[in-house]
Amino acid sequence: MAISPSYYDQIAGAQVLPDIVQQFYTIVLDDPDLKPYFDDVDMARLRRHMVILLGAILGGPYVYEGRELGEAHKGLGITDEHYGKVVKILVTLLRRNGVGQEVINHLVVSLTHAQPAIVAGPA
């Protein structure tokens, strides 16, 4: 029985993800609503972290060793609206870069599960 390649392998993640992440943060940092979340952030480090995180979600060779997502985003005041905007940007870029719908759906499900830990609770 043949083993199906991971989503990471299906999209050639090693080649595709760094470019998508670069495009992603270019758009996010140009957005006046989202840019403030990244004040005083080491963007080179964050880009590397995002490539690893997405690669791990897609079954790549990465092991996520970063902080728990809730802890990493604690105190940032991220809203559902802004979280949705970020997800929409990522999905748009994935499509533009030829990533198939099955892979996108997998990522969206993962991001939906992570949302409660990342979005700030009611004040």
trRosetta pair geometry for C-beta under 8 A, 3 or more apart (Angstrom, degrees):
i j d omega theta_ij theta_ji phi_ij phi_ji
5 9 3.7 -110 177 92 114 130
5 10 5.3 149 99 -58 113 73
6 9 4.8 98 52 9 76 98
6 10 6.9 -131 99 -7 42 88
6 58 6.4 108 148 144 106 72
6 59 3.1 -149 -156 106 127 126
6 60 6.5 -176 107 -68 146 42
7 10 5.3 -52 -145 33 35 118
7 11 6.5 13 163 -3 67 107
7 13 7.9 76 115 -58 66 122
7 58 4.1 -112 89 -161 106 87
7 59 5.5 112 31 26 80 112
7 102 7.6 -147 -111 114 109 92
7 103 4.6 141 -158 -119 115 96
7 106 5.8 -130 -76 63 162 158
8 11 6.7 -74 -153 44 22 92
8 13 3.9 -38 -165 -15 76 149
8 55 5.7 64 -120 -153 129 68
8 58 4.0 126 -63 115 78 107
8 59 5.0 -146 1 74 106 71
8 60 3.4 172 -138 -69 163 83
8 61 7.7 -162 125 -9 157 61
9 12 7.4 24 -169 -78 36 37
9 13 6.9 -47 -59 4 26 103
9 59 7.5 -59 0 98 87 107
9 60 7.7 155 -41 -101 65 69
10 100 7.4 -61 141 25 126 122
10 103 6.5 -159 86 -71 127 128
11 16 5.3 -86 145 47 97 156
11 17 7.9 91 108 -50 120 83
11 58 7.2 -61 31 -170 123 150
11 98 7.8 156 -142 100 89 85
11 99 5.2 9 -121 -114 134 89
11 100 7.6 -143 -82 15 98 84
11 103 5.9 91 -47 -136 127 171
12 15 4.6 -16 142 40 108 112
12 16 5.3 105 87 -17 81 108
13 16 5.8 -69 -120 50 27 97
13 17 4.9 21 -170 -22 74 118
13 54 7.8 -173 -150 117 115 96
13 55 5.5 122 163 -116 138 86
13 58 5.9 164 -91 93 141 144
13 60 5.1 -109 93 -86 159 130
14 17 7.2 -19 -95 28 11 104
14 18 8.0 7 175 -8 40 105
14 60 7.7 147 -57 -144 74 130
15 18 7.7 -81 -177 31 21 99
15 19 7.5 1 151 -2 58 117
16 19 6.1 -74 -162 43 37 107
16 20 6.0 29 155 -19 76 113
16 97 5.9 127 -160 156 107 131
16 98 8.0 -110 -124 62 135 96
16 99 7.3 133 162 -69 149 101
17 20 5.6 -57 -140 39 34 110
17 21 6.0 33 162 -19 70 107
17 51 5.0 118 132 -141 116 83
17 54 5.5 174 -142 92 124 127
17 55 5.9 -60 -46 -65 178 90
18 21 5.8 -56 -144 38 29 110
18 22 6.4 33 155 -21 64 105
18 47 7.8 62 -146 161 72 107
18 51 5.5 13 -85 -108 65 138
19 22 5.7 -53 -148 34 31 113
19 23 6.4 29 154 -15 65 106
19 97 7.0 150 100 -122 114 139
20 23 5.7 -56 -149 39 32 111
20 24 6.0 40 150 -29 65 107
20 54 7.8 -122 87 126 126 171
20 90 7.8 67 163 -149 112 72
20 93 5.2 128 -153 139 89 120
20 94 6.5 43 -143 -84 142 59
20 97 5.5 -88 -84 -5 104 165
20 99 7.9 27 -90 -30 150 133
21 24 5.3 -48 -144 32 32 120
21 25 6.5 22 162 -11 65 103
21 47 5.3 125 139 -157 121 81
21 50 4.8 150 -136 99 124 119
21 51 5.1 -87 -19 -68 160 82
21 54 7.1 -157 -71 13 110 143
22 25 6.5 -61 -149 40 26 99
22 26 6.5 31 152 -23 62 108
22 47 6.7 42 -82 -146 61 133
23 26 5.6 -56 -151 32 31 116
23 27 6.6 25 155 -14 66 106
23 93 5.2 157 102 -137 125 132
23 97 7.9 177 30 -54 154 125
24 27 6.2 -65 -158 38 27 105
24 28 6.1 21 153 -16 66 113
24 50 7.3 -139 79 147 143 154
24 89 6.2 114 -142 130 76 111
24 90 5.9 25 -121 -96 124 73
24 93 5.6 -109 -75 14 81 168
25 28 5.3 -51 -133 42 38 113
25 29 5.7 33 166 -16 70 109
25 43 6.4 133 175 -163 148 111
25 46 7.4 125 -103 104 142 114
25 47 6.0 -78 -10 -89 153 97
25 50 7.7 169 -50 24 113 160
26 29 6.4 -60 -144 41 20 103
26 30 6.5 17 154 -16 58 113
27 30 5.8 -65 -151 38 29 109
27 31 6.7 33 152 -30 65 105
27 89 5.3 178 106 -156 137 128
27 93 7.5 -151 6 -61 146 124
28 31 5.8 -56 -156 22 33 115
28 34 4.9 -97 -167 124 76 142
28 35 7.4 150 143 -76 65 55
28 38 7.3 100 127 -28 112 143
28 86 6.6 35 -109 -117 118 87
28 89 6.3 144 -68 110 83 169
29 34 7.5 -95 -77 102 26 102
29 35 5.4 78 -153 -110 48 88
29 38 6.2 -70 -99 63 89 153
29 43 7.7 7 -72 -117 143 142
30 35 7.4 159 16 -68 4 114
31 34 4.1 39 86 28 118 108
31 35 6.1 179 76 -31 57 83
31 85 7.2 159 177 151 161 134
31 89 8.0 -102 -35 -73 146 146
32 35 6.0 -37 -127 17 27 118
33 36 7.8 -69 173 18 25 101
33 82 6.2 -153 143 -105 110 100
33 85 6.9 41 92 67 132 173
34 37 5.9 -48 -174 20 57 116
34 38 7.5 33 144 -7 76 108
34 82 6.1 150 -94 -155 80 105
34 85 6.6 -142 -63 104 121 131
34 86 6.7 135 -122 -74 136 92
35 38 6.1 -77 -164 41 44 104
35 39 7.7 69 146 -51 72 78
36 39 5.8 -13 -159 -22 50 112
37 41 8.0 13 127 -26 61 143
37 76 5.7 51 -140 -173 94 121
37 78 6.7 51 -115 -89 136 91
37 82 7.4 140 -43 166 140 145
38 41 4.5 -82 -163 29 66 134
38 43 6.8 48 -179 -87 123 98
38 46 7.5 -113 -135 31 106 175
41 46 5.6 26 157 -39 117 142
42 45 4.0 36 109 21 115 119
42 46 6.4 153 89 -18 62 87
43 46 5.3 -53 -140 40 37 113
43 47 6.1 43 158 -24 68 101
44 47 5.9 -50 -149 32 29 112
44 48 6.7 29 152 -16 61 104
45 48 5.8 -56 -154 36 32 111
45 49 6.2 34 150 -21 66 108
46 49 5.4 -53 -146 37 33 116
46 50 6.3 34 155 -21 66 104
47 50 5.8 -54 -147 34 30 110
47 51 6.6 32 154 -20 63 103
48 51 5.8 -54 -152 33 32 111
48 52 6.5 28 152 -15 65 107
49 52 5.8 -60 -153 39 31 111
49 53 6.2 30 152 -20 67 109
49 66 5.8 73 -152 -82 112 143
50 53 5.5 -51 -140 38 33 112
50 54 6.1 28 161 -13 67 106
51 54 6.2 -57 -144 41 25 104
51 55 6.0 28 155 -20 62 113
52 55 5.6 -58 -144 40 27 114
52 56 6.2 29 157 -22 64 106
52 62 4.6 178 -157 -158 74 149
52 64 6.6 137 136 -102 99 64
52 66 7.6 133 93 -29 127 114
53 56 5.9 -54 -149 33 28 110
53 57 6.5 28 153 -18 63 105
53 62 7.8 -94 -54 120 17 146
53 64 5.8 61 -111 -110 65 113
53 66 7.0 -33 -75 15 106 138
54 57 5.6 -53 -148 36 34 113
54 58 6.3 20 156 -9 66 112
54 107 7.3 8 -142 -122 89 121
55 58 5.9 -67 -147 45 28 103
55 60 3.5 -60 179 49 89 146
55 61 7.2 -34 159 44 123 56
55 62 4.3 85 100 10 116 133
56 59 7.9 64 -178 -55 29 15
56 60 6.3 -76 -68 53 30 89
56 62 4.4 -91 -64 93 83 104
56 63 6.5 97 -112 -125 121 15
56 64 4.5 -152 70 -42 177 94
57 106 7.5 151 151 134 96 98
57 107 6.2 83 128 -113 136 73
57 110 4.9 109 -151 160 125 173
58 103 6.8 24 -127 -155 111 103
58 106 7.2 103 -109 107 67 132
58 107 7.2 -12 -72 -74 92 97
66 72 6.6 21 148 -73 113 144
67 71 4.8 -109 163 88 116 115
67 72 4.3 145 83 -63 116 95
68 71 4.5 77 66 11 90 110
68 72 6.8 -169 84 -11 41 90
68 117 7.4 -105 155 -175 91 139
69 72 5.6 -56 -141 38 32 112
69 73 6.2 6 166 1 67 113
69 114 5.4 -36 115 -159 171 108
69 117 4.7 83 92 113 104 130
69 118 5.6 -51 154 -69 110 90
70 73 6.5 -75 -146 49 24 93
70 74 6.3 51 152 -60 64 93
70 117 3.7 -94 -66 -169 91 93
70 118 6.9 -114 -93 -65 51 41
71 74 5.5 -26 -146 -12 31 121
73 76 5.1 -72 -173 20 68 129
73 78 5.9 -32 179 0 122 135
73 117 7.3 109 45 130 123 74
73 118 4.6 39 54 -142 169 68
76 120 7.1 -146 75 -56 64 109
77 120 4.8 -9 -134 -35 36 156
78 82 5.6 -124 -161 81 73 123
78 83 5.8 82 157 -59 113 95
78 118 5.7 -38 76 148 150 82
78 119 5.3 -107 101 -116 96 48
78 120 5.6 147 49 -15 55 87
79 82 4.7 93 55 10 83 99
79 83 6.8 -144 95 -5 43 87
79 119 6.6 30 -173 -148 15 98
79 120 6.9 -32 -77 38 47 101
80 83 5.6 -55 -145 38 31 113
80 84 6.2 34 155 -20 65 107
80 115 7.6 51 -122 -177 77 121
80 119 5.4 38 -74 -140 62 148
81 84 5.8 -57 -151 36 27 111
81 85 6.5 30 150 -22 62 105
82 85 5.4 -48 -147 32 36 116
82 86 6.5 38 153 -20 65 102
83 86 5.8 -54 -153 34 32 111
83 87 6.5 31 151 -17 65 105
83 115 5.8 105 159 -134 151 96
83 118 6.2 127 -111 102 127 119
83 119 5.2 -62 -32 -78 148 104
84 87 5.7 -53 -147 37 33 111
84 88 6.2 36 154 -21 66 106
85 88 5.7 -54 -148 35 30 113
85 89 6.5 33 152 -21 63 103
86 89 5.8 -51 -151 32 31 112
86 90 6.5 30 152 -17 64 106
87 90 5.7 -57 -151 38 32 111
87 91 6.2 31 154 -18 67 107
87 108 6.8 87 -172 -123 119 79
87 111 5.4 143 -112 139 114 150
88 91 5.8 -54 -144 38 30 110
88 92 6.3 34 156 -21 64 107
89 92 5.8 -56 -150 35 28 113
89 93 6.4 23 155 -14 64 108
90 93 5.9 -60 -150 39 30 108
90 94 6.3 33 153 -23 66 105
90 107 7.4 -129 134 142 126 137
90 111 7.7 161 69 -79 149 159
91 94 5.6 -51 -147 33 32 114
91 95 6.5 31 155 -17 64 104
91 104 5.8 81 -137 -159 85 117
91 107 7.8 176 -90 91 77 122
91 108 6.7 35 -88 -77 120 109
92 95 5.9 -58 -154 36 29 110
92 96 6.3 28 152 -18 65 109
93 96 5.5 -53 -142 38 34 113
93 97 6.1 20 160 -9 67 112
94 97 6.0 -69 -148 46 26 102
94 99 4.0 -59 179 51 88 137
94 103 7.3 -152 -178 104 130 106
94 104 5.2 148 113 -96 144 101
94 107 7.2 -177 -80 43 163 155
95 98 7.9 66 179 -51 30 14
95 99 6.6 -79 -74 55 29 83
95 104 6.9 23 -63 -82 80 149
99 103 5.1 -101 178 82 100 131
99 104 5.9 122 118 -56 110 91
100 103 5.2 93 66 12 78 101
100 104 7.0 -142 105 -4 39 93
101 104 5.3 -56 -143 41 36 114
101 105 6.0 42 157 -25 69 103
102 105 5.8 -50 -148 33 28 113
102 106 6.7 32 151 -21 61 104
103 106 5.6 -51 -153 32 34 115
103 107 6.6 31 151 -15 65 104
104 107 5.8 -57 -151 38 33 109
104 108 6.2 33 153 -20 68 107
105 108 5.6 -54 -144 37 31 112
105 109 6.4 34 156 -20 64 103
106 109 6.0 -54 -152 33 28 111
106 110 6.6 26 151 -15 62 107
107 110 5.6 -58 -151 38 34 112
107 111 6.1 30 154 -17 69 108
108 111 5.6 -54 -142 41 31 110
108 112 6.1 37 154 -24 65 105
109 112 5.6 -52 -146 34 29 114
109 113 6.6 29 154 -17 62 104
110 113 5.8 -56 -153 35 31 111
110 114 6.5 24 152 -15 65 110
111 114 5.6 -57 -145 40 34 110
111 115 6.7 60 151 -50 63 89
112 115 5.7 -27 -155 -7 33 121
114 117 5.7 -67 -169 44 59 110
114 118 5.8 41 143 -17 88 118
115 118 5.9 -73 -142 43 31 104
115 119 5.5 13 174 -10 75 115
116 119 6.5 -53 -121 42 25 99
120 123 7.8 24 141 -65 118 73
